[in-house]
Amino acid sequence: MNIQAQTKIVAFALAALTSVSLLGATIGGMQPSGQTDVQLIALDTVTITAPARVAN
């Protein structure tokens, strides 16, 4: 087996490993966490307006 074929095989193996690890991390991140008592806190709406322009 020549070096070019070995390089292609190693590159394919690393690409497959990267793909599997990325997919695993994505699926792991989508799993629900153990904490289910999340409370939502509603905040008041804040409106910011620019001051009126002063004529010179």
Distance bins in CASP14 RR format, pairs under 12 A and 6 or more apart:
PFRMAT RR
TARGET T0000
AUTHOR 0000-0000-0000
RMODE 2
METHOD distances of the structure
MODEL  1
1 7 0 0 0 0 0 1 0 0 0 0 0
1 8 0 0 0 0 0 1 0 0 0 0 0
1 9 0 0 0 0 1 0 0 0 0 0 0
1 10 0 0 0 0 0 1 0 0 0 0 0
2 8 0 0 0 0 0 1 0 0 0 0 0
2 9 0 0 0 0 0 1 0 0 0 0 0
3 9 0 0 0 0 0 1 0 0 0 0 0
3 10 0 0 0 0 0 1 0 0 0 0 0
4 10 0 0 0 0 0 1 0 0 0 0 0
4 11 0 0 0 0 0 1 0 0 0 0 0
5 11 0 0 0 0 0 1 0 0 0 0 0
5 12 0 0 0 0 0 1 0 0 0 0 0
6 12 0 0 0 0 0 1 0 0 0 0 0
6 13 0 0 0 0 0 1 0 0 0 0 0
7 13 0 0 0 0 0 1 0 0 0 0 0
7 14 0 0 0 0 0 1 0 0 0 0 0
8 14 0 0 0 0 0 1 0 0 0 0 0
8 15 0 0 0 0 0 1 0 0 0 0 0
9 15 0 0 0 0 0 1 0 0 0 0 0
9 16 0 0 0 0 0 1 0 0 0 0 0
10 16 0 0 0 0 0 1 0 0 0 0 0
10 17 0 0 0 0 0 1 0 0 0 0 0
11 17 0 0 0 0 0 1 0 0 0 0 0
11 18 0 0 0 0 0 1 0 0 0 0 0
12 18 0 0 0 0 0 1 0 0 0 0 0
12 19 0 0 0 0 0 1 0 0 0 0 0
13 19 0 0 0 0 0 1 0 0 0 0 0
13 20 0 0 0 0 0 1 0 0 0 0 0
14 20 0 0 0 0 0 1 0 0 0 0 0
14 21 0 0 0 0 0 1 0 0 0 0 0
15 21 0 0 0 0 0 1 0 0 0 0 0
15 22 0 0 0 0 0 1 0 0 0 0 0
16 22 0 0 0 0 0 1 0 0 0 0 0
16 23 0 0 0 0 0 1 0 0 0 0 0
17 23 0 0 0 0 0 1 0 0 0 0 0
17 24 0 0 0 0 0 1 0 0 0 0 0
18 24 0 0 0 0 0 1 0 0 0 0 0
18 25 0 0 0 0 0 1 0 0 0 0 0
19 25 0 0 0 0 0 1 0 0 0 0 0
19 26 0 0 0 0 0 1 0 0 0 0 0
20 26 0 0 0 0 0 1 0 0 0 0 0
20 27 0 0 0 0 0 1 0 0 0 0 0
21 27 0 0 0 0 0 1 0 0 0 0 0
21 28 0 0 0 0 0 1 0 0 0 0 0
22 28 0 0 0 0 0 1 0 0 0 0 0
22 29 0 0 0 0 0 1 0 0 0 0 0
23 29 0 0 0 0 0 1 0 0 0 0 0
23 30 0 0 0 0 0 1 0 0 0 0 0
24 30 0 0 0 0 1 0 0 0 0 0 0
24 31 0 0 0 0 0 1 0 0 0 0 0
25 31 0 0 0 0 0 1 0 0 0 0 0
32 38 0 0 0 0 0 1 0 0 0 0 0
END
